[in-house]
Amino acid sequence: MPEPMRRLARVALLAACIMGPAAAAAGAGVSGAYLAAIVAERRNDVAAAARYFAAAVRADPARGDLRYKAMLFQLAAGDAAAALREAGALADAGAGGGEAALILAAEEIRAGAFTDALARLESAEPPVSPALVALVGGWAASVDDPAQADLMFDRLAGSGGLADLALWHKAMARAVAGDPETAAALLADREPGLIAAIPRALRATAELLAATGRQGRALALLDAAIAQGEEDPALAGLRARIASGEPVRFALIPNATLGVAEAFFHAAVIAGRGEQQQLAALVYARLALHLDPAHDYARIEAARELLQLDQQELAIDLLAGLAPDSPLSLRGQVMRADALMALGRSDEAIEILARLQAAHPESLLAATALAQALHREERWAEAAEAYGRAIAILDGRIERRHWPLFYRRGIAHERAGRWELAEADFRRALELEPDQPDVLNYLGYSLVEMGMKLEEAEAMIRRAVELAPDNGFITDSLAWVLYRLGRFEEAVAPMERAVALEPNDPILNDHLGDILWMVGRRMEARFQWKRALSLGPEEKEIPRIRRKLEVGLDRVLEEERARRDRAGDGG
């Protein structure tokens, strides 16, 4: 993940989440629609929640809490007209607060009533998030009073982590108002910071710089993003135009209405990187699309949030709105395939991804998406080949951040029974990222399972435990290598800690049973094996666990040795 995106992930949600308090607990006489709405809300079923809350409002129009929920879920589901009606009814009743005001202000901005929108935002009770007032209100003010707009953006610039965002919007508003030189000067000598994590914002910055004669700076910004792995065709296309000397004009944000759409889009991006803020991010992205239906980045962001909420069908419908010639069409097709995979339509998804990879043979995104889909379906040989194509695309440009490609190809090779190739990939991943605990654990555990290089394996796994002490599966690996080395007493403590960290994993409970058996704690061992069975182990593991419960681990190990001996003799 590029450093700017890591910074973005740490930025707080724009001062206040759009979500309000949960609806009041159901009381006597609450309609079936209300109960159905609550169930849909808890399941993140956005469309059903919108439908049932609307039905509940019709059954009990005086309930403002129901109308509030209906408004939010209708907007999240893409029905802006219905959400506006509910927002208007809430405002007329003196309710709805900042959320209703924000939705109504967006519609006023769409209609060109910027002064009305600004007044509504500033007078809302409870208030709109100060950050959103600064961004949306700044753009609304910029139409008639650029100085007032500057003051509003500057107010946000003093809020720490959002300073880069505030300065960017201030510059864009200046450019839209007809002062591109001042706008470019605001951005020319500053590192993009937060903006570097948002490709569309970086594109607008580079476009503005190139349009004002700062082609070198524009190229430097684009080159830095591309070097960090940003695979956005629009950035690559803009870079090619600037490098060729083609005149570039600032056109991505043509007016203040679309500037507000950009503000909502940025709010969606930031909210979407926060914990449990998918619905808020979805609402912001829908507002951006309401103002700018051609905003493909907002469309992608909304679809991303829908996928996070397990609303695959809605995401697929939304992604269908991407034009085939959109720079984001490839990304949208990959997301559509992800949605199909989640719906269990894996063959259809893999067919889509295979076509994409064939049509875009130089796209790392297409190659890795196909490899990951094959990996998920445990089509190991095909997955290894697909990861190989992704690695080949890099063509000698392998960097530290590419270690996951080798790690995942190593897993695919190992599962396909190609240990030499797998080990080479794991070791290559460790050359790129020497202290990667997952790779250290996987390689070490694999060596233990094969009875190879046990001392090295133990050292690898101990290092992995140091790096990830709260990872139960890695701690299990340490216990298991000690078990395989016959150091049963040493294995007890890490195995008990592993189960404490991952109490519901059948494999770990099974392992604890084996270790307890070997140190003479037979009753506890049987308890762990029974628990492992209750946790739903893989079908192939069930007979062995049951056999251990019947005759004990010693007898099972003897039987397994006998079978191996017979196999070795050709019997």
Secondary structure, 3 states (H helix, E strand, C coil): CCHHHHHHHHCCCCCCCCCCCCCCCCCCCCCHHHHHHHHHHHCCCHHHHHHHHHHHHHHCCCCHHHHHHHHHHHHHCCCHHHHHHHHHHHHHCCCCHHHHHHHHHHHHHHCCCHHHHHHHHHHCCCCCCHHHHHHHHHHHHHCCCHHHHHHHHHHHHCCHHHHHHHHHHHHHHHHHCCCHHHHHHHHHCCCCHHHHHCHHHHHHHHHHHHHCCCHHHHHHHHHHHHHCCCCCHHHHHHHHHHHCCCCCCCCCCCCHHHHHHHHHHHHHHHHHCCCCCHHHHHHHHHHHHHHCCCCHHHHHHHHHHHHHCCCHHHHHHHHCCCCCCCCCHHHHHHHHHHHHHHCCCHHHHHHHHHHHHHHCCCCHHHHHHHHHHHHHCCCHHHHHHHHHHHHHHHCCCCCHHHHHHHHHHHHHHHHCCCHHHHHHHHHHHHHHCCCCHHHHHHHHHHHHHHCCCHHHHHHHHHHHHHHCCCCHHHHHHHHHHHHHCCCHHHHHHHHHHHHHHCCCCHHHHHHHHHHHHHCCCHHHHHHHHHHHHHCCCCHHHHHHHHHHHHHCHHHHHHHHHHHHHHHHCCC
